[in-house]
């Protein structure tokens, strides 16, 4: 990374780590993967028409809980490093404390890629049996899915789609703002 980009990244991390609302939001968000784990484990045999739905909830909940817990740990660790750090100079390795924990970056990337692939697969599993029988038919008792399980899985997917769209919109907006800001900072001045 260039020095300017790295300093901007450091300031951004510092703001996020020092924001108590962000930390409280992550703690609240932890409730979703924990609930997914509980529902998936409790209803592992309640959807014979698509047995991957409770498995999606169970594994997605466990990995999601791990991801959010690691994010919380990293933010708390970053808060303690930032409160103790003193910026000495541009060549000081301690100026950017996250450099010392680069392996955590790879763990986050692997967990994120897994969760994204799992999300794509879950869309197939859930929506391939869209509106299944919620009561087991007499002549085919294996072609049903418990209503509360299925509705919860659809809710989780719709919520995930919503968050993904919001993140993409925010990312596009930040990108646009940074381009406009860069043009204003380095653009031509008509007064000269």
Buried (B, 14 or more C-beta within 10 A) or exposed (E): EEEEEBBEEBEEBBEEBBEEEBBEEBEEBBEBBBBBBEBBBEBBEBBBBBBBBBBBBBBBBBBBBBBBEBBBEBBEBBBEBBEEBEEEEEEEEEBBBBEEEEEBEEBBEEBEEBBEEBBEEBBEBBEEBEEBBEEBEEEEEEBBBBEEBBEBBBEBBEEBEEEEEEEEEEEEEEEEEEEEEEEEEEEEEEEE
